[in-house]
Amino acid sequence: MSEISPENGFRSGFVAVVGRPNVGKSTLVNRLVGEKVSITSPRPQTTRGPIRGVRNAPGCQAVFVDTPGSQKPKDTLRSRMQEQVLASLAESDAILFLLDASQATKGLGSGDRYVARIVSESGVPAIACVNKVDLLEKRDEALPIVAALTGLGEWRETFLMSASTGLNTDPLMDSVLELLPPGPQYFPEGVATDYPETFILAEYIREKALNALRDEVPHAVAVEVEDVERKENVTVVYAILHVERKSQRMIVLGKDGKTIKRIGSEARLDVERLLGVRIYLDLKVKVSPGWRGDPQFLDRLGL
């Protein structure tokens, strides 16, 4: 078998998926990759760092980069998140710019316009994706959004789509593959993401915490996997849920420990599917004041 390389016609590239918080970027990446590589939640600001997911097709490979939602930085964490968005754009071969159709029917907001501007300024070929059209009463409600987009950039194409239902995601995938330049096979067949196992485990746990908690508490939670111990009949995952205040710790624990048990029980199912073995999650909750503004702590978490 000949080696896959640009010389024999193979194409590959990195595709940044960008947009404001909660427009469906993670759901779209999971849909296009065909596996769950990025956690999802109805809460904004779910993704804190770029998540890479790999999609192979005959003669080509697309590496999708799920980026944090673009927003005004309020602390060190959010500043780093925005830096990661800009870095992902600069390093990409193509860009998918997502908008939420159910919100954009009221008019494009300043956040959407800001993301469109940085995409346009990057000079990278971009496709505009009007997502969540399944939430509209009538599909033609999205037409004014398409018209408004024409003045914000030179899009290779514009898709009306739904990442959650799969509407128009196949044609979108075809268009993405057409934008890929000649390049090497970055990842071997069967690899869906290049992130270490401990990172994915931590993200699965954080996803369940996001869904179980309320108000500001979810955004004050960071998950750190300390160790993964493989025993004969079970794999034990030791993880810490960091919060910023004592009151938040009590909320995460819940009355009689019910909330942390729910988080652990729901996360265990995903982790077992990931590792293919029986799992025991050992979860602890620790108060780490001001972690979102602590550069050393963020470095430790890889953020």
C-alpha positions, 0 to 999 in steps of 0.5 A, a space after each residue: 500500500 502506498 503512503 498517503 501524502 499530498 503527492 498522491 492526491 490526498 487532501 486534509 485540513 483543519 476546520 474551525 467551527 466558530 460562533 457565539 455561545 450556545 449556537 450548536 458548535 459542539 453538536 455540529 462537530 459531533 454530528 460531522 465526526 460521527 462520534 461524541 468528541 465534544 460535550 454538549 449542554 443547553 447552557 452557554 460557555 460549555 466548551 472552554 478549549 478547542 476540541 479536535 474531532 477527526 472525520 475520514 472520507 475516501 482520499 481526505 481527512 477533515 479535522 474539526 476544531 470545536 472552539 469556545 463561544 466568542 464573548 467579551 472576556 471577563 476573567 483570565 479563563 474567558 480571555 484565554 478562551 478568546 485567544 484560543 478562538 483567534 489561534 484556531 482561525 489562524 491555523 485553519 484551512 476552512 471555517 464554519 461560522 454558526 448562527 442560531 436561527 431561532 435567535 437571529 430571526 430577531 436580527 443579527 446581534 453585535 456578537 454575531 457581527 463580531 464573529 463574522 468580522 474576525 472570520 472575514 479578517 482571517 482570510 480563510 475560506 468560510 461557510 456560513 451555517 444558519 443552525 437550528 432551523 428546525 426550531 422555526 415555525 416556517 423555514 422561510 423565516 431564515 431567509 432574512 438571516 441569509 440576506 443579512 449575512 451577505 453583507 458580513 463576509 464572502 461566504 463560499 456557501 450558506 447552509 440552512 441546517 440543523 445539527 441536532 436533526 442532521 438536516 443538510 449536514 451531509 451536503 455541508 460535509 461535502 462542501 467542507 471536503 471540497 475546501 480541503 487543500 492537498 495534505 497528509 493524513 494527520 491521524 490514523 484511521 479509527 482515531 476520533 480525537 487526539 485528546 488524552 483519555 483523562 481530558 475526555 473523562 473530565 469533560 464527560 463529568 463536567 457535562 453532567 455537572 452542567 446539566 445538573 446544576 443551576 445559575 452561575 454554579 456550572 461555570 464555576 466548576 472545573 473537573 480534574 482527573 487525578 488518576 485512572 486505576 485499572 483493576 481486574 474487574 473495574 476501572 476506577 477514575 479519581 476526579 475532583 470537581 473544583 468550585 470557587 466558594 463553599 456555598 457552591 460546594 454544598 450545591 454540587 454535593 446536594 442534600 445527602 449527596 444526591 446531586 454529586 451521586 446523580 452527576 457520577 451516575 450519569 457520567 459513568 454511563 458515558 465513560 463506560 461507553 468510552 472505555 468499554 469496561 466497568 467503571 467506578 467514579 470516585 468524585 470529590 468536590 474541592 473549593 479552589 477560590 478564584 480558579 478562573 483567574 489563576 493562570 497556574 491552575 488553568 495551565 494545570 487543566 490545559 486551558 
